[in-house]
Amino acid sequence: MCALAAIALLIGPTSSAMAQPKETMIWLLRDLPPLTIFEGPKKGLGVIDQLLPLLIAGMPQYEHTLMRVNRARALQMLHEPSLTCDAALNRSKERERWIAFSIPVFRAMSNGVAVRRVDRETLAPFIQDGELDLAAFLASGGEKLGIIAERNYGDYLDALLKQAPPDSLTPHYGNDALGSLLQMQRLGRLRLLLGYRPEIRYQAQQQGIAEDELQFYPIRGAEKFLSGYIGCTDTPKGRQAIVEINQLLRKMPHDRLSEAYAAWLDPESRGAYLEESRKYFEQQALE
């Protein structure tokens, strides 16, 4: 009897530990080339597509679940108490109130405006040194700007869009918002749209739009580069997850992600991007 009791004492804690369920971490994914790509010949070859398996492998203490959602649903879930993370977020003061953010993960070229080459002359009065004065353009009331609803475009552009006349913007809420905006542009229902250049180039290819049909302009006064972050629900479990994610990110070579992103850029932009990214993360390592 004593022997059986001793065996029970030995087995009991082990069985309990083995039965202990892992905390579930939900990863929210959107079709967001060149970060995440759901379909087509380059499916799974996005920057975050390559990063996420490394993060998951480095956190075996969690049960990882991947969930495809649109932007509106993703933001809604990050308000909920479950342990939920999104690996492709811009950071803003507003979002910091309800999302716990990681250290910077990657650098991206900032947003700009795409216009069909045949419509370039409509922008001529607002172009200075190859950049679009978007504030003046929106104030003129001449044309509407297509945007993706609820997207964070960076501090400068977000402030600009909030101040824009209500009838100067055409927000799209669909799952394939950028693709739909490109089709509206192609049909002449919209002249300009706002977005990341590599994302626009990729989506244009998917829509059968030749690259030389579009002209892309940076926006005067906007940041030339933005940082991408991982964000988790701002709860004790979410904040702990961010601590663990940061530990992994500090060990990962950033040049791998920078090269993965640069592969999506037009050739003339790659060198400047890689140099800026290298300097940025070297400086981050010193802080």
C-alpha positions as CSV (number, residue, x, y, z in Angstrom):
1,M,0.0,0.0,0.0
2,C,2.8,2.4,0.9
3,A,4.5,1.5,-2.4
4,L,1.4,2.3,-4.3
5,A,1.0,5.6,-2.5
6,A,4.6,6.5,-3.3
7,I,4.1,5.7,-7.0
8,A,0.9,7.8,-6.9
9,L,2.8,10.7,-5.5
10,L,5.5,10.4,-8.2
11,I,3.1,10.0,-11.1
12,G,0.5,12.5,-9.8
13,P,2.4,15.8,-10.4
14,T,3.8,14.6,-13.7
15,S,0.3,13.7,-15.0
16,S,-1.1,17.0,-13.8
17,A,1.7,18.9,-15.6
18,M,1.2,16.9,-18.8
19,A,-2.6,17.5,-18.7
20,Q,-2.1,21.2,-18.1
21,P,-3.4,22.9,-21.3
22,K,-1.3,25.5,-23.0
23,E,-2.5,29.1,-23.3
24,T,-3.9,29.7,-26.8
25,M,-2.3,32.6,-28.8
26,I,-4.4,33.7,-31.8
27,W,-2.4,35.3,-34.6
28,L,-4.5,37.5,-36.8
29,L,-3.7,37.5,-40.5
30,R,-4.9,39.8,-43.3
31,D,-4.1,39.5,-47.0
32,L,-1.5,42.3,-47.0
33,P,1.2,42.0,-49.7
34,P,4.1,42.1,-49.4
35,L,3.7,41.2,-45.7
36,T,1.2,38.3,-45.9
37,I,0.0,36.7,-49.1
38,F,-2.9,34.3,-49.1
39,E,-3.3,33.4,-52.8
40,G,-1.4,33.3,-56.1
41,P,2.1,32.1,-57.1
42,K,3.7,34.0,-54.3
43,K,1.4,32.6,-51.6
44,G,3.2,32.4,-48.2
45,L,6.3,34.3,-49.4
46,G,5.5,37.6,-47.7
47,V,7.7,39.2,-45.1
48,I,5.5,38.3,-42.1
49,D,4.8,34.9,-43.7
50,Q,8.5,34.2,-43.2
51,L,8.7,35.7,-39.7
52,L,5.7,34.1,-38.1
53,P,7.0,30.4,-38.2
54,L,10.1,31.6,-36.4
55,L,8.1,33.3,-33.7
56,I,5.8,30.3,-33.3
57,A,8.8,27.9,-33.1
58,G,10.4,30.1,-30.5
59,M,7.3,30.0,-28.2
60,P,6.3,26.4,-27.7
61,Q,4.7,27.3,-24.4
62,Y,1.7,28.5,-26.4
63,E,-0.9,26.7,-28.6
64,H,-0.8,28.9,-31.7
65,T,-3.8,29.5,-33.9
66,L,-3.8,31.3,-37.2
67,M,-6.9,33.2,-38.1
68,R,-7.7,35.1,-41.3
69,V,-9.7,38.2,-40.7
70,N,-10.3,41.6,-42.4
71,R,-9.0,44.8,-40.9
72,A,-12.2,45.7,-39.0
73,R,-12.5,42.3,-37.4
74,A,-8.8,42.3,-36.5
75,L,-9.1,45.6,-34.6
76,Q,-12.2,44.4,-32.9
77,M,-10.5,41.2,-31.7
78,L,-7.6,43.2,-30.3
79,H,-10.1,45.0,-28.1
80,E,-11.3,41.6,-26.7
81,P,-9.8,39.8,-23.6
82,S,-8.5,36.7,-25.4
83,L,-4.7,36.5,-26.1
84,T,-4.7,37.8,-29.6
85,C,-1.7,39.2,-31.6
86,D,-1.3,40.9,-35.0
87,A,2.2,40.8,-36.6
88,A,1.7,43.7,-39.1
89,L,0.6,46.8,-37.3
90,N,1.6,50.5,-37.4
91,R,1.9,52.1,-34.0
92,S,0.0,55.2,-33.0
93,K,-0.8,57.0,-29.8
94,E,-4.4,56.1,-30.2
95,R,-3.7,52.4,-30.6
96,E,-1.3,52.4,-27.6
97,R,-4.3,52.9,-25.4
98,W,-5.6,49.4,-26.1
99,I,-2.8,47.5,-27.8
100,A,0.5,46.3,-26.3
101,F,3.3,46.8,-28.9
102,S,6.6,45.0,-29.5
103,I,9.9,46.6,-30.4
104,P,10.1,47.5,-34.2
105,V,10.0,44.4,-36.4
106,F,10.7,45.7,-39.9
107,R,10.9,49.0,-41.8
108,A,8.6,49.8,-44.7
109,M,8.5,52.6,-47.2
110,S,5.8,55.1,-46.4
111,N,2.5,55.5,-48.3
112,G,2.1,57.5,-51.4
113,V,-0.5,58.2,-54.1
114,A,-1.0,56.2,-57.2
115,V,-2.6,57.7,-60.3
116,R,-3.0,56.4,-63.8
117,R,-0.4,57.9,-66.1
118,V,-3.1,59.2,-68.4
119,D,-4.5,61.3,-65.5
120,R,-1.2,62.7,-64.3
121,E,-1.9,66.2,-65.5
122,T,-4.7,66.5,-62.9
123,L,-2.0,66.5,-60.3
124,A,0.4,68.8,-61.9
125,P,-0.5,71.9,-59.9
126,F,0.1,70.0,-56.6
127,I,3.5,68.3,-57.5
128,Q,6.6,69.9,-56.0
129,D,10.0,68.3,-56.5
130,G,8.4,65.0,-57.5
131,E,6.2,64.9,-54.4
132,L,2.4,65.5,-54.0
133,D,1.2,68.2,-51.7
134,L,-1.7,66.1,-50.5
135,A,-3.0,68.8,-48.1
136,A,-3.4,71.3,-50.9
137,F,-4.9,68.7,-53.2
138,L,-7.6,67.6,-50.7
139,A,-8.4,71.2,-49.8
140,S,-9.0,72.0,-53.5
141,G,-12.0,69.7,-53.7
142,G,-11.2,68.7,-57.3
143,E,-10.9,65.0,-56.9
144,K,-11.6,62.2,-54.4
145,L,-8.9,60.1,-52.8
146,G,-9.4,56.4,-52.4
147,I,-8.4,55.0,-49.0
148,I,-8.7,51.8,-47.0
149,A,-11.1,52.3,-44.2
150,E,-9.7,52.1,-40.6
151,R,-6.1,51.7,-41.9
152,N,-3.3,53.5,-40.0
153,Y,-1.2,55.4,-42.6
154,G,1.3,56.9,-40.1
155,D,1.0,60.0,-37.9
156,Y,1.4,62.6,-40.6
157,L,-1.1,61.1,-43.1
158,D,-3.6,60.1,-40.4
159,A,-3.7,63.7,-39.2
160,L,-4.1,65.0,-42.8
161,L,-7.0,62.6,-43.5
162,K,-8.8,63.6,-40.3
163,Q,-8.7,67.2,-41.4
164,A,-9.7,66.5,-45.0
165,P,-13.2,67.6,-46.2
166,P,-15.5,64.7,-45.7
167,D,-16.5,64.5,-49.4
168,S,-12.8,64.4,-50.6
169,L,-12.3,60.8,-49.4
170,T,-13.6,57.5,-50.7
171,P,-13.0,54.9,-48.0
172,H,-13.4,51.2,-48.9
173,Y,-14.2,48.6,-46.2
174,G,-14.1,45.3,-48.2
175,N,-11.7,42.4,-47.7
176,D,-10.0,43.2,-50.9
177,A,-10.2,47.0,-50.4
178,L,-7.1,48.0,-52.4
179,G,-8.0,45.7,-55.3
180,S,-11.5,47.2,-55.4
181,L,-10.0,50.7,-55.4
182,L,-7.7,49.8,-58.2
183,Q,-10.7,48.6,-60.2
184,M,-12.6,51.8,-59.5
185,Q,-9.6,53.7,-60.7
186,R,-9.3,51.6,-63.8
187,L,-13.0,52.2,-64.6
188,G,-12.5,56.0,-64.2
189,R,-14.6,56.2,-61.1
190,L,-11.6,57.2,-59.0
191,R,-8.4,58.9,-60.1
192,L,-6.2,58.7,-57.0
193,L,-5.6,56.1,-54.3
194,L,-3.4,56.0,-51.2
195,G,-1.3,53.0,-50.2
196,Y,2.1,51.4,-49.9
197,R,4.0,51.3,-53.3
198,P,4.9,47.6,-53.2
199,E,1.4,46.7,-52.1
200,I,-0.1,48.7,-55.0
201,R,2.4,47.2,-57.5
202,Y,1.5,43.6,-56.3
203,Q,-2.3,44.2,-56.3
204,A,-2.1,45.9,-59.7
205,Q,-0.4,42.8,-61.1
206,Q,-3.1,40.6,-59.6
207,Q,-5.7,42.9,-61.3
208,G,-4.0,42.6,-64.7
209,I,-2.9,46.3,-64.6
210,A,0.5,46.8,-66.2
211,E,3.0,48.6,-63.9
212,D,3.7,51.3,-66.5
213,E,0.0,52.2,-66.4
214,L,0.4,53.8,-62.9
215,Q,2.5,56.7,-61.6
216,F,3.4,56.8,-57.9
217,Y,4.1,60.0,-56.0
218,P,5.5,60.3,-52.4
219,I,3.6,62.7,-50.2
220,R,5.2,66.0,-49.3
221,G,5.9,66.2,-45.5
222,A,5.2,62.6,-44.8
223,E,7.7,60.2,-43.2
224,K,9.7,58.4,-45.9
225,F,9.8,55.2,-43.8
226,L,7.6,53.6,-41.2
227,S,8.2,50.8,-38.7
228,G,6.1,47.7,-38.5
229,Y,5.2,46.2,-35.1
230,I,3.6,43.2,-33.5
231,G,0.7,44.1,-31.3
232,C,-1.2,42.0,-28.7
233,T,-4.2,42.6,-26.6
234,D,-3.4,45.0,-23.8
235,T,-4.0,42.5,-20.9
236,P,-1.6,40.9,-18.5
237,K,-1.3,37.9,-20.8
238,G,-0.9,40.1,-23.8
239,R,1.8,42.2,-22.2
240,Q,3.7,39.0,-21.1
241,A,3.5,37.7,-24.6
242,I,5.1,40.9,-25.9
243,V,7.9,40.5,-23.4
244,E,8.6,37.0,-24.8
245,I,8.2,38.2,-28.4
246,N,10.7,41.0,-27.9
247,Q,13.2,38.5,-26.5
248,L,12.9,36.5,-29.8
249,L,13.0,39.6,-32.0
250,R,16.3,40.8,-30.4
251,K,17.9,37.5,-31.4
252,M,16.7,37.6,-35.0
253,P,18.9,39.2,-37.8
254,H,16.9,42.1,-39.1
255,D,18.8,42.0,-42.4
256,R,16.8,38.9,-43.4
257,L,13.5,40.7,-43.0
258,S,14.9,43.8,-44.7
259,E,16.0,41.7,-47.7
260,A,12.6,40.0,-47.9
261,Y,10.9,43.4,-48.0
262,A,13.4,44.9,-50.4
263,A,12.7,42.1,-52.9
264,W,9.2,43.7,-53.4
265,L,10.5,47.2,-54.2
266,D,11.2,48.6,-57.6
267,P,15.0,48.4,-58.3
268,E,15.7,52.1,-57.9
269,S,14.3,52.1,-54.3
270,R,16.0,49.0,-52.9
271,G,19.4,50.4,-52.2
272,A,18.1,53.4,-50.3
273,Y,15.7,51.3,-48.3
274,L,18.3,48.7,-47.3
275,E,20.7,51.4,-46.2
276,E,18.1,53.2,-44.1
277,S,16.9,49.9,-42.6
278,R,20.4,48.9,-41.7
279,K,21.1,52.2,-39.9
280,Y,17.8,52.2,-38.2
281,F,18.2,48.8,-36.6
282,E,21.9,49.5,-35.7
283,Q,20.7,52.5,-33.8
284,Q,17.9,50.5,-32.2
285,A,20.4,48.0,-30.9
286,L,22.3,50.7,-29.1
287,E,19.2,52.0,-27.3
